Amino acid sequence: MQNKKIFCGVISILAQIAAMILGFIGIAKFSLGIALLYVSGCIISFVIFVYAFCTKCPIRNQCVHIVHGRLTNLMPQRESGVYSHCERGSTMLYFLFLAAFPQYWLFNSPWLMAWFWMIFVSGLAINVIKVCPGCGNVYCPMCRK
């Protein structure tokens, strides 16, 4: 069961990366500088998300997302506990930036936009349906324990 969750966790991360690449391509058709700004923003907001959310996770060393858990070992350790609104917001910041920023440019390329949304939503769905339930982080709002 744990291997299946790890597989799904890795697939969800790959979906986020694929969506970011599609967003980059859509933006780069118009401006390479803005496309690089988008990738930089995605990376920065991801690091903020991992610090604000994942470093407080009581099972961060057994994280099924693999990357998130490993990154927390490079960051200052924080005590596990209930997440504040700001910490929850950091999660939204990452996903909102990843999804919303490239929409202006993707709108000009309907096929790219369709692929972006199919991949992005699929990655989120995998998380919500397969990874989050019963992951062990009792403080996470997505945990159904």
DSSP file (Angstrom, degrees, kcal/mol; ACC not computed):
  #  RESIDUE AA STRUCTURE BP1 BP2  ACC     N-H-->O    O-->H-N    N-H-->O    O-->H-N    TCO  KAPPA ALPHA  PHI   PSI    X-CA   Y-CA   Z-CA
    1    1 A M     >        0   0    0      0, 0.0     4,-1.9     0, 0.0     5,-0.1   0.000 360.0 360.0 360.0 -42.8    0.0    0.0    0.0
    2    2 A Q  H  >  +     0   0    0      1,-0.2     4,-2.5     2,-0.2     5,-0.2   0.887 360.0  53.7 -63.3 -39.2    2.8    2.4    0.9
    3    3 A N  H  > S+     0   0    0      1,-0.2     4,-2.6     2,-0.2    -1,-0.2   0.875 107.1  51.8 -63.0 -36.8    4.6    1.8   -2.5
    4    4 A K  H  > S+     0   0    0      2,-0.2     4,-2.5     1,-0.2    -1,-0.2   0.907 110.1  48.5 -65.3 -41.5    1.3    2.6   -4.3
    5    5 A K  H  X S+     0   0    0     -4,-1.9     4,-2.8     2,-0.2    -2,-0.2   0.905 111.6  49.6 -64.5 -41.5    1.1    5.9   -2.3
    6    6 A I  H  X S+     0   0    0     -4,-2.5     4,-2.5     2,-0.2    -2,-0.2   0.929 110.6  50.1 -62.8 -44.7    4.8    6.7   -3.1
    7    7 A F  H  X S+     0   0    0     -4,-2.6     4,-2.4     1,-0.2    -2,-0.2   0.930 113.4  45.7 -57.6 -46.7    4.1    6.0   -6.8
    8    8 A C  H  X S+     0   0    0     -4,-2.5     4,-2.4     1,-0.2    -2,-0.2   0.879 110.9  53.5 -65.9 -38.1    1.1    8.3   -6.8
    9    9 A G  H  X S+     0   0    0     -4,-2.8     4,-1.7     2,-0.2    -2,-0.2   0.905 110.7  46.2 -62.0 -41.9    3.0   10.9   -4.9
   10   10 A V  H  X S+     0   0    0     -4,-2.5     4,-2.6     2,-0.2    -2,-0.2   0.905 111.3  52.2 -67.4 -41.7    5.8   10.9   -7.5
   11   11 A I  H  X S+     0   0    0     -4,-2.4     4,-2.2     1,-0.2    -2,-0.2   0.897 107.9  51.8 -61.5 -40.3    3.2   11.0  -10.4
   12   12 A S  H  X S+     0   0    0     -4,-2.4     4,-1.8     2,-0.2    -1,-0.2   0.886 110.4  48.3 -65.5 -37.3    1.6   14.0   -8.8
   13   13 A I  H  X S+     0   0    0     -4,-1.7     4,-2.4     2,-0.2    -2,-0.2   0.920 110.8  50.7 -66.8 -42.9    4.9   15.8   -8.6
   14   14 A L  H  X S+     0   0    0     -4,-2.6     4,-2.7     1,-0.2    -2,-0.2   0.864 107.8  53.9 -62.2 -35.5    5.7   14.9  -12.2
   15   15 A A  H  X S+     0   0    0     -4,-2.2     4,-2.5     2,-0.2    -1,-0.2   0.901 108.1  49.5 -64.8 -40.7    2.3   16.3  -13.2
   16   16 A Q  H  X S+     0   0    0     -4,-1.8     4,-2.3     2,-0.2    -2,-0.2   0.918 112.8  47.1 -63.3 -42.9    3.1   19.6  -11.5
   17   17 A I  H  X S+     0   0    0     -4,-2.4     4,-2.4     2,-0.2    -2,-0.2   0.915 112.0  50.1 -65.0 -42.5    6.4   19.7  -13.3
   18   18 A A  H  X S+     0   0    0     -4,-2.7     4,-2.4     2,-0.2    -2,-0.2   0.908 110.8  49.4 -62.8 -41.9    4.8   18.9  -16.7
   19   19 A A  H  X S+     0   0    0     -4,-2.5     4,-2.6     1,-0.2    -1,-0.2   0.914 110.5  50.8 -62.7 -42.0    2.2   21.6  -16.1
   20   20 A M  H  X S+     0   0    0     -4,-2.3     4,-2.7     2,-0.2    -2,-0.2   0.903 109.5  50.6 -62.4 -40.6    5.0   24.1  -15.3
   21   21 A I  H  X S+     0   0    0     -4,-2.4     4,-2.7     2,-0.2    -2,-0.2   0.912 110.6  48.9 -63.7 -42.5    6.8   23.1  -18.5
   22   22 A L  H  X S+     0   0    0     -4,-2.4     4,-2.6     2,-0.2    -2,-0.2   0.905 111.9  49.1 -64.1 -40.3    3.6   23.6  -20.6
   23   23 A G  H  X S+     0   0    0     -4,-2.6     4,-2.3     2,-0.2     5,-0.2   0.915 110.6  51.1 -62.0 -43.0    3.1   27.0  -18.9
   24   24 A F  H  X S+     0   0    0     -4,-2.7     4,-3.2     2,-0.2    -2,-0.2   0.929 110.8  48.1 -58.7 -46.9    6.8   27.9  -19.7
   25   25 A I  H  X S+     0   0    0     -4,-2.7     4,-1.4     1,-0.2    -2,-0.2   0.925 111.2  50.7 -61.5 -45.2    6.3   26.9  -23.3
   26   26 A G  H  < S+     0   0    0     -4,-2.6     4,-0.2     1,-0.2    -1,-0.2   0.893 117.0  39.6 -60.5 -40.5    3.1   28.9  -23.6
   27   27 A I  H >X S+     0   0    0     -4,-2.3     4,-2.5     1,-0.2     3,-2.1   0.891 108.5  61.3 -75.0 -40.7    4.7   32.0  -22.1
   28   28 A A  H 3< S+     0   0    0     -4,-3.2     4,-0.2     1,-0.3    -1,-0.2   0.752  89.6  70.2 -62.6 -25.1    8.1   31.5  -24.0
   29   29 A K  T 3< S+     0   0    0     -4,-1.4    -1,-0.3    -5,-0.2    -2,-0.2   0.785 116.3  25.0 -59.1 -25.1    6.3   31.9  -27.3
   30   30 A F  T <4 S+     0   0    0     -3,-2.1     2,-0.3     1,-0.2    -2,-0.2   0.741 139.5   3.4-109.3 -35.2    5.9   35.5  -26.4
   31   31 A S     X  -     0   0    0     -4,-2.5     4,-2.0     1,-0.1    -1,-0.2  -0.823  44.4-164.4-160.9 114.5    8.7   36.3  -23.9
   32   32 A L  H  > S+     0   0    0     -2,-0.3     4,-2.5    -4,-0.2     5,-0.2   0.870  96.1  56.9 -65.3 -36.7   11.5   34.1  -22.7
   33   33 A G  H  > S+     0   0    0      2,-0.2     4,-1.9     1,-0.2    -1,-0.2   0.919 109.0  43.8 -61.9 -45.1   12.2   36.5  -19.9
   34   34 A I  H  > S+     0   0    0      2,-0.2     4,-2.3     1,-0.2    -1,-0.2   0.872 111.7  54.9 -68.9 -36.1    8.6   36.2  -18.5
   35   35 A A  H  X S+     0   0    0     -4,-2.0     4,-2.1     2,-0.2    -2,-0.2   0.909 109.5  46.5 -62.6 -41.7    8.8   32.4  -19.0
   36   36 A L  H  X S+     0   0    0     -4,-2.5     4,-2.5     2,-0.2    -1,-0.2   0.861 109.8  54.3 -67.8 -35.3   12.0   32.3  -16.9
   37   37 A L  H  X S+     0   0    0     -4,-1.9     4,-2.7     2,-0.2    -2,-0.2   0.894 107.5  51.8 -62.4 -40.2   10.3   34.5  -14.3
   38   38 A Y  H  X S+     0   0    0     -4,-2.3     4,-2.4     2,-0.2    -2,-0.2   0.936 110.8  45.7 -61.9 -48.6    7.4   32.0  -14.2
   39   39 A V  H  X S+     0   0    0     -4,-2.1     4,-2.4     2,-0.2    -2,-0.2   0.919 113.7  49.9 -62.8 -43.1    9.7   29.1  -13.6
   40   40 A S  H  X S+     0   0    0     -4,-2.5     4,-2.8     1,-0.2    -2,-0.2   0.919 110.9  49.7 -60.8 -43.5   11.6   31.0  -10.9
   41   41 A G  H  X S+     0   0    0     -4,-2.7     4,-2.7     1,-0.2     5,-0.2   0.884 109.9  51.2 -62.7 -39.3    8.3   32.0   -9.3
   42   42 A C  H  X S+     0   0    0     -4,-2.4     4,-1.9     2,-0.2    -2,-0.2   0.923 112.8  45.3 -63.4 -44.1    7.2   28.4   -9.3
   43   43 A I  H  X S+     0   0    0     -4,-2.4     4,-2.3     2,-0.2    -2,-0.2   0.935 115.2  46.7 -66.1 -46.1   10.5   27.2   -7.7
   44   44 A I  H  X S+     0   0    0     -4,-2.8     4,-2.3     1,-0.2    -2,-0.2   0.929 114.0  46.8 -63.1 -46.0   10.4   30.0   -5.1
   45   45 A S  H  X S+     0   0    0     -4,-2.7     4,-2.3     1,-0.2    49,-0.3   0.836 111.0  53.7 -68.0 -29.9    6.8   29.5   -4.1
   46   46 A F  H  X S+     0   0    0     -4,-1.9     4,-2.7    -5,-0.2    -1,-0.2   0.921 108.9  47.9 -66.5 -43.8    7.4   25.7   -3.9
   47   47 A V  H  X S+     0   0    0     -4,-2.3     4,-2.5     2,-0.2    -2,-0.2   0.904 112.2  49.6 -63.8 -41.1   10.3   26.2   -1.5
   48   48 A I  H  X S+     0   0    0     -4,-2.3     4,-3.1     2,-0.2     5,-0.3   0.923 111.3  50.0 -61.6 -44.0    8.1   28.6    0.6
   49   49 A F  H  X>S+     0   0    0     -4,-2.3     4,-2.8     2,-0.2     5,-0.9   0.934 111.2  47.8 -59.5 -48.2    5.3   26.0    0.5
   50   50 A V  H  <>S+     0   0    0     -4,-2.7     5,-1.6     3,-0.2     4,-0.3   0.918 115.7  44.9 -62.2 -43.1    7.7   23.2    1.7
   51   51 A Y  H  <5S+     0   0    0     -4,-2.5     4,-0.3     3,-0.2    -2,-0.2   0.956 119.3  40.0 -65.7 -48.8    9.1   25.4    4.5
   52   52 A A  H  <5S+     0   0    0     -4,-3.1    -2,-0.2    -5,-0.2    -1,-0.2   0.841 134.1  16.8 -72.0 -33.2    5.8   26.7    5.7
   53   53 A F  T ><5S+     0   0    0     -4,-2.8     3,-1.0    -5,-0.3     4,-0.3   0.865 124.5  44.3-106.6 -54.5    3.8   23.5    5.4
   54   54 A C  G > <S+     0   0    0     -5,-0.9     3,-1.3    -4,-0.3    -3,-0.2   0.806 103.5  62.4 -72.2 -30.7    6.0   20.4    5.1
   55   55 A T  G 3 <S+     0   0    0     -5,-1.6    23,-0.8    -4,-0.3    -1,-0.3   0.707 104.5  51.3 -69.6 -15.7    8.6   21.2    7.8
   56   56 A K  G <  S+     0   0    0     -3,-1.0    25,-0.7    21,-0.1    -1,-0.3   0.487  83.8 114.7 -93.1  -4.2    5.7   21.1   10.3
   57   57 A C    X   -     0   0    0     -3,-1.3     3,-1.3    -4,-0.3     4,-0.1  -0.476  62.8-144.8 -70.9 130.3    4.5   17.7    9.1
   58   58 A P  T 3  S+     0   0    0      0, 0.0     3,-0.2     0, 0.0    -1,-0.1   0.679 100.0  41.4 -70.2 -15.1    4.9   15.0   11.8
   59   59 A I  T >  S+     0   0    0      1,-0.1     3,-2.4     2,-0.1    78,-0.1   0.017  72.1 129.7-117.5  28.3    5.8   12.4    9.1
   60   60 A R  G X  S+     0   0    0     -3,-1.3     3,-1.0     1,-0.3    12,-0.2   0.773  71.0  57.2 -56.2 -28.1    8.0   14.5    6.9
   61   61 A N  G 3  S+     0   0    0      1,-0.2    -1,-0.3    -3,-0.2    -2,-0.1   0.583 111.8  41.7 -81.6  -8.0   10.8   11.8    6.9
   62   62 A Q  G <  S+     0   0    0     -3,-2.4    -1,-0.2     7,-0.0    -2,-0.2  -0.008  84.3 155.4-119.0  26.5    8.3    9.2    5.5
   63   63 A C    X   -     0   0    0     -3,-1.0     3,-1.2     1,-0.2     7,-0.1  -0.305  39.9-149.8 -61.7 129.9    6.7   11.6    3.0
   64   64 A V  T 3  S+     0   0    0      1,-0.2   -55,-0.2    67,-0.1   -54,-0.2   0.578  95.5  67.9 -78.1  -8.5    5.1    9.8    0.1
   65   65 A H  T 3  S-     0   0    0      1,-0.2     2,-2.9   -56,-0.1     3,-0.3   0.539  84.8-163.3 -82.9  -6.2    5.9   12.9   -2.1
   66   66 A I  S <> S+     0   0    0     -3,-1.2     4,-2.3     1,-0.3     5,-0.2  -0.301  77.4  56.6  60.8 -67.9    9.6   12.0   -1.7
   67   67 A V  H  > S+     0   0    0     -2,-2.9     4,-2.6     1,-0.2    -1,-0.3   0.919 105.1  50.5 -60.2 -47.6   10.9   15.4   -2.8
   68   68 A H  H  > S+     0   0    0     -3,-0.3     4,-1.7     1,-0.2    -1,-0.2   0.941 112.3  46.3 -57.7 -50.5    9.0   17.4   -0.2
   69   69 A G  H  > S+     0   0    0      1,-0.2     4,-0.7     2,-0.2    -1,-0.2   0.887 113.4  48.6 -61.5 -40.8   10.2   15.2    2.7
   70   70 A R  H >< S+     0   0    0     -4,-2.3     3,-0.9     1,-0.2     4,-0.4   0.890 107.9  54.9 -68.2 -38.6   13.8   15.2    1.6
   71   71 A L  H >< S+     0   0    0     -4,-2.6     3,-1.8     1,-0.2     4,-0.4   0.855  98.0  63.5 -63.0 -33.7   13.8   19.0    1.2
   72   72 A T  H >< S+     0   0    0     -4,-1.7     3,-1.0     1,-0.3    -1,-0.2   0.794  93.3  63.1 -63.1 -24.8   12.6   19.5    4.7
   73   73 A N  T << S+     0   0    0     -3,-0.9    -1,-0.3    -4,-0.7    -2,-0.2   0.684 101.5  51.4 -71.5 -16.3   15.9   17.9    5.9
   74   74 A L  T <  S+     0   0    0     -3,-1.8    -1,-0.2    -4,-0.4    -2,-0.2   0.474 104.4  72.4 -94.0  -4.7   17.7   20.8    4.3
   75   75 A M  S <  S-     0   0    0     -3,-1.0     3,-0.1    -4,-0.4     2,-0.0  -0.681  99.6 -80.5-110.3 161.2   15.6   23.4    6.1
   76   76 A P        -     0   0    0      0, 0.0     2,-0.1     0, 0.0    -1,-0.1  -0.374  55.4-112.8 -58.3 135.5   15.4   24.6    9.7
   77   77 A Q        -     0   0    0     -4,-0.1     2,-0.3    -2,-0.0   -21,-0.1  -0.456  33.7-164.8 -74.3 143.5   13.3   22.1   11.7
   78   78 A R        -     0   0    0    -23,-0.8     2,-0.2    -2,-0.1    -3,-0.0  -0.922  26.6-100.4-127.2 153.2   10.0   23.2   13.0
   79   79 A E        -     0   0    0     -2,-0.3     2,-0.1     1,-0.1   -24,-0.0  -0.527  40.8-114.1 -74.1 136.2    7.7   21.7   15.7
   80   80 A S        +     0   0    0     -2,-0.2     2,-0.3   -23,-0.1   -23,-0.2  -0.370  60.6 112.6 -66.4 146.6    4.7   19.8   14.3
   81   81 A G        -     0   0    0    -25,-0.7    58,-0.1    -2,-0.1     2,-0.0  -0.979  65.1 -31.1 170.9-176.0    1.3   21.2   15.1
   82   82 A V        -     0   0    0     -2,-0.3     2,-0.3     1,-0.1    58,-0.1  -0.335  64.7-116.4 -62.6 138.9   -1.8   22.8   13.7
   83   83 A Y        -     0   0    0     56,-0.5    -1,-0.1     1,-0.1     2,-0.1  -0.574  23.0-133.6 -81.1 138.6   -1.2   25.0   10.6
   84   84 A S     >  -     0   0    0     -2,-0.3     4,-2.3     1,-0.1     5,-0.2  -0.314  29.4-103.3 -79.6 171.0   -1.9   28.7   10.8
   85   85 A H  H  > S+     0   0    0      1,-0.2     4,-2.5     2,-0.2     5,-0.1   0.882 124.2  53.2 -62.0 -37.4   -3.8   30.5    8.1
   86   86 A C  H  > S+     0   0    0      2,-0.2     4,-1.5     1,-0.2    -1,-0.2   0.911 108.7  48.4 -64.4 -43.0   -0.5   31.8    6.7
   87   87 A E  H  > S+     0   0    0      2,-0.2     4,-0.8     1,-0.2    -2,-0.2   0.893 113.4  46.9 -66.2 -39.6    1.0   28.3    6.5
   88   88 A R  H >X S+     0   0    0     -4,-2.3     4,-1.5     1,-0.2     3,-0.7   0.889 108.8  56.6 -66.1 -38.0   -2.1   27.1    4.7
   89   89 A G  H 3X S+     0   0    0     -4,-2.5     4,-2.8     1,-0.2    -2,-0.2   0.809  96.0  63.8 -63.3 -30.6   -2.0   30.1    2.4
   90   90 A S  H 3X S+     0   0    0     -4,-1.5     4,-1.8     1,-0.2    -1,-0.2   0.849 101.3  51.8 -63.4 -32.5    1.5   29.2    1.4
   91   91 A T  H <X S+     0   0    0     -4,-0.8     4,-2.1    -3,-0.7     5,-0.2   0.934 111.2  46.4 -66.1 -46.2    0.1   26.0   -0.1
   92   92 A M  H  X S+     0   0    0     -4,-1.5     4,-3.2     1,-0.2     5,-0.3   0.884 107.3  58.6 -63.9 -38.3   -2.4   28.0   -2.0
   93   93 A L  H  X S+     0   0    0     -4,-2.8     4,-2.7     2,-0.2     5,-0.2   0.931 107.7  46.4 -56.7 -47.5    0.2   30.5   -3.2
   94   94 A Y  H  X S+     0   0    0     -4,-1.8     4,-2.7   -49,-0.3    -2,-0.2   0.964 117.6  40.2 -61.7 -53.6    2.2   27.7   -4.8
   95   95 A F  H  X S+     0   0    0     -4,-2.1     4,-2.1     1,-0.2     5,-0.3   0.875 116.6  50.8 -66.9 -36.4   -0.7   26.1   -6.6
   96   96 A L  H  X>S+     0   0    0     -4,-3.2     4,-3.4    -5,-0.2     5,-0.5   0.928 113.1  45.2 -65.7 -45.1   -2.3   29.4   -7.5
   97   97 A F  H  X5S+     0   0    0     -4,-2.7     4,-1.4    -5,-0.3    -2,-0.2   0.944 112.8  51.0 -63.3 -46.9    0.9   30.8   -9.0
   98   98 A L  H  <5S+     0   0    0     -4,-2.7    -1,-0.2    -5,-0.2    -2,-0.2   0.897 123.4  29.9 -56.0 -43.1    1.6   27.5  -10.9
   99   99 A A  H  <5S+     0   0    0     -4,-2.1     4,-0.2    -5,-0.2    -2,-0.2   0.892 123.8  41.0 -87.4 -42.9   -1.9   27.5  -12.4
  100  100 A A  H ><5S+     0   0    0     -4,-3.4     3,-1.6    -5,-0.3     4,-0.4   0.885  99.9  66.8 -80.7 -39.9   -2.9   31.2  -12.7
  101  101 A F  T ><<S+     0   0    0     -4,-1.4     3,-0.6    -5,-0.5     4,-0.3   0.876 103.6  42.7 -54.4 -46.2    0.3   32.9  -13.9
  102  102 A P  T 3> S+     0   0    0      0, 0.0     4,-2.8     0, 0.0     3,-0.5   0.513  86.2  96.3 -81.8  -0.4    0.5   31.4  -17.4
  103  103 A Q  H <> S+     0   0    0     -3,-1.6     4,-2.1     1,-0.2     5,-0.1   0.861  77.1  57.7 -61.4 -38.2   -3.2   31.6  -18.2
  104  104 A Y  H <4 S+     0   0    0     -3,-0.6     4,-0.4    -4,-0.4    -1,-0.2   0.910 115.9  36.4 -56.0 -43.9   -2.9   34.9  -20.2
  105  105 A W  H >4 S+     0   0    0     -3,-0.5     3,-1.0    -4,-0.3    -2,-0.2   0.851 114.2  54.9 -80.5 -36.7   -0.4   33.3  -22.6
  106  106 A L  H >< S+     0   0    0     -4,-2.8     3,-2.1     1,-0.2     7,-0.5   0.800  94.5  70.3 -67.1 -26.9   -2.0   29.8  -22.6
  107  107 A F  T 3< S+     0   0    0     -4,-2.1    -1,-0.2     1,-0.3    -2,-0.2   0.805  94.1  56.7 -58.9 -28.7   -5.3   31.4  -23.7
  108  108 A N  T <  S+     0   0    0     -3,-1.0    -1,-0.3    -4,-0.4    -2,-0.2   0.508 108.4  48.7 -80.7  -4.9   -3.6   32.1  -27.1
  109  109 A S    <>  -     0   0    0     -3,-2.1     4,-2.6    -4,-0.2     3,-0.3  -0.735  68.3-175.7-135.7  84.4   -2.8   28.4  -27.5
  110  110 A P  H  > S+     0   0    0      0, 0.0     4,-2.5     0, 0.0     5,-0.2   0.825  83.0  50.1 -55.6 -38.2   -6.0   26.4  -26.8
  111  111 A W  H  > S+     0   0    0      2,-0.2     4,-2.4     1,-0.2     5,-0.2   0.918 112.4  47.0 -68.0 -41.8   -4.3   23.0  -27.2
  112  112 A L  H  > S+     0   0    0     -3,-0.3     4,-2.6     1,-0.2    -1,-0.2   0.907 113.0  49.9 -63.9 -41.2   -1.5   23.9  -24.9
  113  113 A M  H  X S+     0   0    0     -4,-2.6     4,-2.5    -7,-0.5    -2,-0.2   0.908 109.9  50.5 -64.1 -42.1   -4.0   25.3  -22.4
  114  114 A A  H  X S+     0   0    0     -4,-2.5     4,-2.4    -5,-0.2    -2,-0.2   0.928 112.9  45.6 -62.4 -45.5   -6.1   22.1  -22.6
  115  115 A W  H  X S+     0   0    0     -4,-2.4     4,-2.5     2,-0.2     5,-0.3   0.912 110.8  54.5 -63.9 -42.3   -3.1   19.9  -21.9
  116  116 A F  H  X S+     0   0    0     -4,-2.6     4,-2.9     1,-0.2    -2,-0.2   0.953 112.7  41.8 -54.7 -52.5   -2.0   22.2  -19.1
  117  117 A W  H  X S+     0   0    0     -4,-2.5     4,-2.5     2,-0.2     5,-0.3   0.867 112.7  53.0 -69.1 -36.9   -5.3   21.9  -17.3
  118  118 A M  H  X S+     0   0    0     -4,-2.4     4,-1.8    -5,-0.2    -1,-0.2   0.934 116.1  40.2 -61.7 -44.7   -5.7   18.1  -17.9
  119  119 A I  H  X S+     0   0    0     -4,-2.5     4,-2.3    -5,-0.2    -2,-0.2   0.921 116.5  49.0 -71.0 -44.5   -2.3   17.5  -16.4
  120  120 A F  H  X S+     0   0    0     -4,-2.9     4,-2.0    -5,-0.3    -2,-0.2   0.943 115.3  43.1 -61.3 -49.6   -2.6   20.0  -13.6
  121  121 A V  H  X S+     0   0    0     -4,-2.5     4,-2.9     1,-0.2    -1,-0.2   0.873 111.8  54.9 -66.7 -37.6   -6.0   18.8  -12.5
  122  122 A S  H  X S+     0   0    0     -4,-1.8     4,-2.5    -5,-0.3    -1,-0.2   0.920 107.8  49.8 -61.2 -43.2   -5.0   15.1  -12.8
  123  123 A G  H  X S+     0   0    0     -4,-2.3     4,-1.7     2,-0.2    -2,-0.2   0.907 113.0  46.0 -61.9 -42.7   -2.0   15.7  -10.5
  124  124 A L  H  X S+     0   0    0     -4,-2.0     4,-2.7     2,-0.2     5,-0.2   0.912 111.7  52.0 -65.6 -41.9   -4.3   17.4   -7.9
  125  125 A A  H  X S+     0   0    0     -4,-2.9     4,-2.9     1,-0.2     5,-0.4   0.905 106.5  53.0 -62.3 -41.7   -6.8   14.6   -8.2
  126  126 A I  H  X>S+     0   0    0     -4,-2.5     4,-2.5     2,-0.2     5,-1.5   0.918 111.4  47.9 -59.3 -42.7   -4.2   12.0   -7.7
  127  127 A N  I  X>S+     0   0    0     -4,-1.7     5,-3.4     3,-0.2     4,-0.6   0.964 115.7  42.2 -60.3 -52.8   -3.2   13.8   -4.5
  128  128 A V  I  <5S+     0   0    0     -4,-2.7    -2,-0.2     3,-0.2    -1,-0.2   0.873 125.1  33.9 -65.7 -39.1   -6.7   14.2   -3.2
  129  129 A I  I  <5S+     0   0    0     -4,-2.9    -3,-0.2    -5,-0.2    -2,-0.2   0.880 134.3  15.5 -86.9 -40.6   -7.8   10.7   -4.1
  130  130 A K  I  <5S+     0   0    0     -4,-2.5    -3,-0.2    -5,-0.4    -2,-0.1   0.802 127.8  34.7-108.4 -35.3   -4.8    8.5   -3.6
  131  131 A V  I  <<S+     0   0    0     -5,-1.5    -3,-0.2    -4,-0.6    -4,-0.2   0.926 111.4  49.4 -93.2 -50.2   -2.1   10.3   -1.6
  132  132 A C  S > <S+     0   0    0     -5,-3.4     3,-2.0    -6,-0.2    12,-0.3   0.895  83.6  92.2 -64.6 -44.6   -3.7   12.5    1.0
  133  133 A P  T 3  S-     0   0    0      0, 0.0    10,-0.1     0, 0.0     9,-0.0  -0.310 110.9  -9.0 -58.9 120.0   -6.2   10.1    2.6
  134  134 A G  T 3  S+     0   0    0     -2,-0.2    -2,-0.1     1,-0.1     9,-0.1   0.745  84.3 143.1  71.1  24.6   -4.5    8.5    5.5
  135  135 A C    <   -     0   0    0     -3,-2.0     3,-0.1     2,-0.1    -1,-0.1   0.789  67.5-114.6 -69.3 -24.6   -1.0    9.9    4.9
  136  136 A G  S    S+     0   0    0     -4,-0.3     2,-1.5     1,-0.2     3,-0.1   0.244  79.9 121.5 111.8 -13.7   -0.4   10.3    8.6
  137  137 A N    >   -     0   0    0     -5,-0.2     3,-1.6     1,-0.2     6,-0.3  -0.665  38.2-176.5 -83.7  91.0   -0.2   14.1    8.8
  138  138 A V  T 3  S+     0   0    0     -2,-1.5    -1,-0.2     1,-0.3   -81,-0.0   0.645  78.1  57.3 -65.7 -14.8   -3.0   14.6   11.3
  139  139 A Y  T 3  S+     0   0    0     -3,-0.1   -56,-0.5   -83,-0.1    -1,-0.3   0.606  82.1 102.5 -90.3 -13.7   -2.6   18.3   11.1
  140  140 A C  S X  S-     0   0    0     -3,-1.6     3,-1.3     1,-0.1    -4,-0.1  -0.511  71.3-138.2 -74.3 134.5   -3.1   18.6    7.3
  141  141 A P  T 3  S+     0   0    0      0, 0.0    -1,-0.1     0, 0.0    -3,-0.0   0.709 103.8  56.1 -65.0 -17.9   -6.6   19.8    6.3
  142  142 A M  T 3  S+     0   0    0     -5,-0.1     2,-0.3     2,-0.0    -4,-0.1   0.593  80.8 106.4 -88.8 -11.7   -6.6   17.1    3.5
  143  143 A C    <   -     0   0    0     -3,-1.3   -11,-0.1    -6,-0.3    -5,-0.0  -0.532  55.6-160.3 -72.7 129.8   -6.0   14.2    5.9
  144  144 A R              0   0    0    -12,-0.3    -1,-0.1    -2,-0.3    -6,-0.1   0.021 360.0 360.0-102.3  27.5   -9.2   12.2    6.3
  145  145 A K              0   0    0     -8,-0.1    -1,-0.2    -7,-0.0    -7,-0.1   0.474 360.0 360.0 -83.4 360.0   -8.3   10.5    9.6
